[in-house]
Amino acid sequence: MNRIGFIVSSVLVALALLSSTLFVVDQRQFGVVYALGQIKEVITEPGLNFKLPPPFQNVSYIDKRLLTLSSLDPEPMLTAEKQRVVIDWYVRWRITNPSEYIRNVGLDENAGAVQLNRVVRNAFQENINKRTVRDLISTRRDALMADVQREVLAVVKGANKPWGVDIVDVRITRVDYVEAITESVYRRMEAERKRVANELRSTGFAEGEKIRADADRQREVIVANAYRDAQKIKGEGDGRAAGIYAEAFGRDPQFAQFYRSLDAYKQSFNKKSDVLVLDPSSEFFRAMQGSGSTGNAPRR
């Protein structure tokens, strides 16, 4: 029984020892083998690899993919005309030489990001000090980003202490004034927009008054012309009516006298409350009297 236990224990120890000597490098990583704290080997190809068991040799991994570093410090920078601006930027970078990176930068990607952030910010500050705000928001921004990338590359690829990294791209995503200046600019823009709006409203009101005055004038002219034409037509109609009446009455004067008397009676007796005071000898009621009447006229 003790022999079986010894065999099993030996097998387990052998397996554990064997597993400590095997490691897998992913295609997205570098494998760095250390021997007593010193870099012994850098494995760049993915696959299964062997090493001595700890503590003789250890392995660590460093990302070989393209990394992105975004601006972490929103502290404003001064332009050539002493304007305080805030910029947002990002840098695309990758580790190309793990040995140089570990010796001169750090053991992981975060160490490189911290130091690279400082270098990129200093490069931006130096270049923004030479340019105006107009340069930062115009097509000259490309030249600024190219200059920053060139200066950062000069630092990370220095002959004395290379970082073992490559800077693929540097980009500016936003350029803005500091908050106090931004609020002032917005207030000026708002005041300018209000001034323009008031000017447009005043111009529109003046144009409206002009249009209304012209419409009123045209209305008065149209009404006057219509009244003139109506009076002219009415006069012509009255003239034609008078001619017709004259022609008709001229044919029978006695009937004409009788018709006019009836019309006069109709107009005089329009209301029951009307009162007429007439001379009995008046000719007004002749048409109502018989041919043998003594001229006694009724009184109403």
C-alpha positions as CSV (number, residue, x, y, z in Angstrom):
1,M,0.0,0.0,0.0
2,N,2.8,2.4,0.9
3,R,4.5,1.5,-2.4
4,I,1.3,2.4,-4.4
5,G,1.0,5.7,-2.5
6,F,4.6,6.5,-3.2
7,I,4.2,5.8,-6.9
8,V,1.0,8.0,-7.1
9,S,2.8,10.8,-5.3
10,S,5.8,10.5,-7.5
11,V,3.6,10.7,-10.6
12,L,1.7,13.8,-9.3
13,V,5.0,15.5,-8.5
14,A,6.3,14.6,-11.9
15,L,3.2,16.0,-13.6
16,A,3.3,19.2,-11.6
17,L,7.0,19.6,-12.4
18,L,6.3,19.0,-16.1
19,S,3.4,21.5,-16.2
20,S,5.6,24.1,-14.6
21,T,8.0,23.7,-17.5
22,L,5.3,24.2,-20.2
23,F,3.7,27.4,-21.2
24,V,1.6,28.7,-24.2
25,V,2.2,32.0,-26.0
26,D,-0.9,33.5,-27.5
27,Q,-0.7,35.1,-31.0
28,R,-1.6,38.4,-29.4
29,Q,1.3,38.4,-26.9
30,F,5.0,38.2,-26.5
31,G,6.4,35.6,-24.1
32,V,9.3,36.8,-22.0
33,V,11.3,34.2,-20.1
34,Y,13.3,35.3,-17.0
35,A,16.2,33.5,-15.4
36,L,17.0,34.7,-12.0
37,G,15.6,38.1,-12.7
38,Q,17.3,38.5,-16.1
39,I,15.7,38.3,-19.5
40,K,16.8,35.0,-21.0
41,E,14.5,34.7,-24.1
42,V,11.7,36.6,-25.9
43,I,9.3,34.4,-27.7
44,T,7.5,36.1,-30.5
45,E,5.7,33.2,-32.2
46,P,2.6,31.6,-30.8
47,G,2.7,28.0,-29.6
48,L,3.7,25.6,-26.8
49,N,7.1,26.3,-25.3
50,F,9.4,24.9,-22.5
51,K,11.4,26.4,-19.7
52,L,13.0,25.4,-16.4
53,P,10.6,25.2,-13.5
54,P,10.4,28.1,-11.0
55,P,12.4,29.6,-9.4
56,F,15.0,29.0,-12.0
57,Q,12.9,30.5,-14.8
58,N,9.6,32.4,-15.0
59,V,7.5,33.7,-17.8
60,S,5.5,36.9,-18.3
61,Y,3.4,38.2,-21.2
62,I,3.3,41.6,-23.0
63,D,0.6,42.6,-25.5
64,K,1.9,42.9,-29.0
65,R,-1.3,44.3,-30.4
66,L,-1.9,47.9,-31.5
67,L,-2.7,49.9,-28.3
68,T,-4.6,53.2,-27.9
69,L,-3.7,55.9,-25.5
70,S,-6.2,58.7,-25.0
71,S,-5.5,62.0,-23.3
72,L,-5.8,61.7,-19.5
73,D,-5.1,65.3,-18.4
74,P,-7.6,68.1,-19.4
75,E,-5.2,70.8,-18.2
76,P,-5.4,73.8,-20.7
77,M,-2.5,74.8,-22.9
78,L,-1.5,78.3,-24.2
79,T,-1.5,79.1,-27.9
80,A,0.8,81.6,-29.6
81,E,-1.7,84.5,-28.9
82,K,-1.9,83.4,-25.2
83,Q,-5.3,81.8,-25.5
84,R,-6.1,78.9,-23.1
85,V,-7.4,75.9,-25.0
86,V,-8.2,72.3,-24.0
87,I,-7.4,69.5,-26.5
88,D,-8.4,65.9,-26.6
89,W,-6.1,63.5,-28.4
90,Y,-5.2,59.9,-28.8
91,V,-2.1,57.9,-29.8
92,R,-1.9,54.5,-31.5
93,W,1.2,52.6,-30.4
94,R,2.6,49.1,-30.1
95,I,5.5,47.3,-28.4
96,T,8.0,46.1,-30.9
97,N,11.0,45.1,-28.8
98,P,10.0,43.6,-25.5
99,S,13.6,43.4,-24.1
100,E,14.1,47.2,-24.6
101,Y,10.7,47.9,-23.3
102,I,11.1,45.9,-20.1
103,R,14.6,47.4,-19.4
104,N,13.8,51.0,-20.1
105,V,10.0,51.4,-19.5
106,G,8.4,48.8,-17.4
107,L,7.0,45.3,-17.0
108,D,3.5,45.9,-18.5
109,E,1.6,48.1,-20.9
110,N,0.4,50.5,-18.2
111,A,3.9,51.6,-17.4
112,G,4.4,52.6,-21.1
113,A,1.0,54.4,-21.2
114,V,1.9,56.6,-18.2
115,Q,5.3,57.6,-19.6
116,L,4.0,58.0,-23.2
117,N,1.2,60.3,-21.9
118,R,3.8,62.6,-20.4
119,V,5.9,62.7,-23.6
120,V,2.9,63.3,-25.9
121,R,1.5,66.1,-23.7
122,N,4.8,67.9,-23.6
123,A,5.1,67.6,-27.4
124,F,1.6,69.0,-27.8
125,Q,2.3,71.8,-25.4
126,E,5.5,72.8,-27.3
127,N,3.8,72.8,-30.7
128,I,0.6,74.5,-29.6
129,N,2.7,77.4,-28.1
130,K,3.9,78.1,-31.7
131,R,0.4,78.1,-33.3
132,T,-2.7,80.2,-33.1
133,V,-6.2,79.0,-32.4
134,R,-7.0,79.4,-36.1
135,D,-4.1,77.0,-37.0
136,L,-5.6,74.4,-34.5
137,I,-9.0,74.4,-36.2
138,S,-7.9,74.7,-39.8
139,T,-6.2,72.3,-42.2
140,R,-2.9,73.1,-40.4
141,R,-3.9,70.7,-37.7
142,D,-2.5,67.9,-39.8
143,A,0.9,69.5,-39.7
144,L,0.6,69.9,-35.9
145,M,-0.2,66.2,-35.5
146,A,2.7,65.2,-37.8
147,D,5.1,67.4,-35.8
148,V,4.0,65.8,-32.5
149,Q,4.3,62.3,-33.8
150,R,7.9,63.1,-35.1
151,E,8.9,64.5,-31.7
152,V,7.4,61.6,-29.8
153,L,9.2,59.1,-32.0
154,A,12.5,60.9,-31.5
155,V,12.0,60.4,-27.7
156,V,10.9,56.8,-27.7
157,K,13.6,55.7,-30.3
158,G,16.4,57.6,-28.6
159,A,19.8,56.1,-29.2
160,N,20.7,56.1,-25.5
161,K,17.5,54.6,-24.1
162,P,15.1,53.3,-26.7
163,W,11.7,52.3,-25.4
164,G,11.2,49.4,-27.8
165,V,7.8,50.9,-29.0
166,D,6.5,52.3,-32.3
167,I,4.1,55.3,-32.6
168,V,1.7,54.5,-35.4
169,D,-0.5,57.6,-35.3
170,V,-1.3,60.8,-33.4
171,R,-4.7,62.4,-33.7
172,I,-6.5,65.4,-32.2
173,T,-10.2,64.8,-31.5
174,R,-11.3,68.1,-30.0
175,V,-10.0,71.6,-29.6
176,D,-12.0,74.0,-27.3
177,Y,-11.6,77.0,-25.2
178,V,-11.5,76.6,-21.4
179,E,-14.9,76.7,-19.7
180,A,-14.8,80.4,-18.7
181,I,-13.9,81.5,-22.2
182,T,-16.4,79.2,-23.8
183,E,-19.2,80.7,-21.7
184,S,-18.1,84.2,-22.7
185,V,-18.0,83.2,-26.4
186,Y,-21.5,81.7,-26.1
187,R,-22.8,84.8,-24.5
188,R,-21.3,87.0,-27.3
189,M,-22.8,84.6,-29.9
190,E,-26.2,84.7,-28.1
191,A,-26.1,88.6,-28.0
192,E,-25.1,88.7,-31.7
193,R,-27.9,86.3,-32.6
194,K,-30.4,88.4,-30.6
195,R,-29.2,91.6,-32.3
196,V,-29.7,90.0,-35.7
197,A,-33.1,88.7,-34.7
198,N,-34.2,92.1,-33.5
199,E,-32.9,93.7,-36.7
200,L,-34.8,91.2,-38.8
201,R,-38.0,91.7,-36.8
202,S,-37.7,95.5,-37.1
203,T,-37.1,95.2,-40.9
204,G,-40.0,92.8,-41.2
205,F,-42.3,95.2,-39.2
206,A,-41.3,98.1,-41.4
207,E,-41.9,96.0,-44.5
208,G,-45.2,94.9,-43.1
209,E,-46.3,98.5,-42.4
210,K,-45.3,99.4,-45.9
211,I,-47.3,96.5,-47.4
212,R,-50.3,97.3,-45.3
213,A,-50.2,101.0,-46.2
214,D,-50.0,100.1,-49.9
215,A,-52.9,97.7,-49.5
216,D,-55.0,100.4,-47.8
217,R,-54.2,102.9,-50.6
218,Q,-55.1,100.4,-53.2
219,R,-58.3,99.6,-51.4
220,E,-59.3,103.2,-51.2
221,V,-58.6,103.6,-54.9
222,I,-60.6,100.6,-55.8
223,V,-63.5,101.6,-53.6
224,A,-63.4,105.2,-55.1
225,N,-63.3,103.9,-58.6
226,A,-66.1,101.4,-57.9
227,Y,-68.3,104.2,-56.3
228,R,-67.6,106.5,-59.3
229,D,-68.5,103.7,-61.7
230,A,-71.6,102.9,-59.7
231,Q,-72.8,106.5,-59.6
232,K,-72.1,106.8,-63.3
233,I,-74.2,103.7,-64.0
234,K,-76.9,104.8,-61.7
235,G,-77.0,108.2,-63.4
236,E,-77.2,106.6,-66.8
237,G,-80.0,104.3,-65.5
238,D,-81.9,107.3,-63.9
239,G,-81.5,109.2,-67.2
240,R,-82.9,106.2,-69.2
241,A,-85.7,105.7,-66.7
242,A,-86.6,109.4,-66.9
243,G,-86.7,109.2,-70.7
244,I,-88.9,106.2,-70.6
245,Y,-91.2,107.8,-68.1
246,A,-91.3,111.0,-70.2
247,E,-92.1,109.0,-73.3
248,A,-94.8,107.0,-71.6
249,F,-96.4,109.9,-69.8
250,G,-96.2,112.0,-73.0
251,R,-98.6,109.6,-74.7
252,D,-101.4,110.0,-72.0
253,P,-100.9,113.1,-69.7
254,Q,-104.0,112.4,-67.8
255,F,-102.9,108.9,-66.9
256,A,-99.5,110.2,-66.0
257,Q,-101.1,112.7,-63.6
258,F,-103.2,109.9,-62.0
259,Y,-100.2,107.6,-61.6
260,R,-98.1,110.3,-60.0
261,S,-100.9,111.0,-57.6
262,L,-101.2,107.4,-56.6
263,D,-97.5,107.3,-56.0
264,A,-97.7,110.4,-53.8
265,Y,-100.6,108.8,-51.8
266,K,-98.4,105.7,-51.3
267,Q,-95.5,107.7,-50.0
268,S,-97.7,109.9,-47.8
269,F,-99.8,107.1,-46.2
270,N,-96.8,104.9,-45.4
271,K,-97.5,104.6,-41.7
272,K,-100.7,104.7,-39.6
273,S,-99.3,107.3,-37.3
274,D,-98.8,109.8,-40.2
275,V,-100.9,113.0,-39.9
276,L,-101.5,115.4,-42.9
277,V,-102.9,118.8,-42.6
278,L,-104.2,120.0,-46.1
279,D,-106.2,122.8,-47.5
280,P,-109.6,121.4,-48.7
281,S,-109.1,123.3,-51.9
282,S,-105.8,121.5,-52.5
283,E,-105.2,119.7,-55.7
284,F,-103.5,116.8,-53.8
285,F,-106.7,114.6,-53.6
286,R,-108.1,115.4,-57.0
287,A,-107.4,111.9,-58.2
288,M,-109.5,110.5,-55.4
289,Q,-112.4,112.8,-56.0
290,G,-115.1,112.0,-58.6
291,S,-115.5,114.1,-61.7
292,G,-118.5,115.9,-60.0
293,S,-116.8,116.4,-56.7
294,T,-117.2,119.7,-54.9
295,G,-113.6,119.5,-53.9
296,N,-114.3,118.3,-50.3
297,A,-111.2,116.3,-49.6
298,P,-110.9,113.8,-46.8
299,R,-108.7,114.7,-44.0
300,R,-106.4,112.3,-42.3
